Amino acid sequence: MQFDTQTLMLLFFLLLLAVSIWKISAFLPNKPLADDDSSKESNEELLHLILKVIAQNNGKMDSLELFKQIQEDEDFDSKRFWRFNQNRVNQLLQSYYLQNAGINSIEDIYKASKA
């Protein structure tokens, strides 16, 4: 059984292409990291925690006090949210304000949750 040069070249090309794709796929992320706190689920969990802390304090707080209260809450997972900081609280509050028309402050969030 003889193969001509073109057939051998095609077989080697396909073989090396398969090996190359396999090697590249090893570097692509296949599953989410355990401490990934930037996913949609993590943001929803933090937002739920923010709303809970606001309700517990009757909305009478600023964002710095909110940040401290969230870190002290028993539901806050400090290992998962190890990058959690004041800026993250501000970003979550701003996204909440944009999603809910007529809400512009922490006190407005509390009033809306009571209604």
C-alpha positions in Angstrom: 0.0 0.0 0.0 1.6 3.2 -1.2 0.7 6.7 -0.3 1.5 9.6 -2.5 3.2 12.7 -1.1 0.0 14.8 -1.0 -1.9 12.1 1.0 1.0 11.9 3.5 1.2 15.7 3.8 -2.6 15.9 4.4 -2.5 13.2 7.1 0.4 14.8 8.9 -1.3 18.2 8.7 -4.5 16.9 10.2 -2.6 15.0 12.9 -0.6 18.1 13.9 -3.7 20.3 13.7 -5.5 18.0 16.2 -2.5 18.1 18.5 -2.3 21.9 18.3 -6.0 22.3 19.1 -5.6 19.9 22.0 -2.7 21.9 23.4 -4.4 25.2 23.0 -7.6 24.0 24.7 -5.5 23.2 27.8 -4.9 27.0 28.3 -8.6 28.0 27.8 -10.7 28.3 30.9 -12.9 25.3 31.2 -14.7 25.9 34.4 -15.3 28.9 36.7 -12.8 29.5 39.5 -13.9 28.7 43.0 -13.2 32.3 44.2 -14.6 34.0 41.1 -16.6 36.9 42.5 -17.3 38.7 39.2 -20.0 36.3 37.9 -23.7 37.2 37.6 -24.6 34.9 40.5 -21.9 36.5 42.8 -23.2 40.0 42.0 -26.8 38.9 42.7 -25.7 37.4 46.0 -23.9 40.6 47.0 -26.8 42.7 46.0 -29.1 40.5 48.1 -26.7 41.0 51.0 -26.7 44.8 50.5 -30.5 44.9 50.5 -30.6 42.8 53.7 -28.1 45.0 55.5 -30.0 48.1 54.4 -33.3 46.7 55.7 -31.7 45.8 59.0 -30.4 49.3 59.5 -33.6 51.1 58.3 -31.7 52.7 55.5 -30.0 55.2 57.7 -26.4 54.8 56.5 -23.9 55.9 53.9 -22.0 53.6 51.6 -19.0 53.4 53.9 -21.1 52.2 56.8 -22.9 49.8 54.4 -19.5 48.4 53.4 -18.5 47.8 57.0 -21.9 46.2 57.9 -21.7 43.9 54.9 -18.3 42.6 56.0 -19.6 42.0 59.5 -22.7 40.1 58.4 -22.8 36.4 59.1 -23.8 35.6 55.5 -20.8 37.3 54.0 -18.2 34.8 52.7 -14.9 36.5 53.1 -13.0 33.7 51.3 -15.1 33.9 48.2 -15.3 37.7 48.1 -11.7 38.3 49.1 -11.5 41.3 46.7 -14.7 43.0 48.1 -14.0 46.6 48.7 -15.8 50.0 49.0 -15.6 50.5 45.2 -17.5 47.3 44.7 -20.3 48.5 47.0 -20.5 51.8 45.0 -20.6 49.9 41.7 -23.4 47.6 42.9 -25.4 50.5 44.3 -25.0 52.4 41.0 -26.2 49.4 39.0 -29.2 49.1 41.3 -30.0 52.8 40.9 -29.9 52.4 37.1 -32.1 49.3 37.1 -34.7 50.9 39.4 -36.1 54.2 38.2 -36.8 56.8 41.0 -34.3 55.3 43.4 -31.2 57.5 44.0 -30.0 56.8 47.5 -29.7 54.1 50.2 -32.7 55.6 52.0 -34.8 55.3 48.7 -33.8 51.6 48.5 -35.1 51.1 52.1 -38.4 52.9 51.4 -38.9 50.9 48.2 -38.3 47.7 50.0 -40.9 48.6 52.6 -43.5 49.4 50.1 
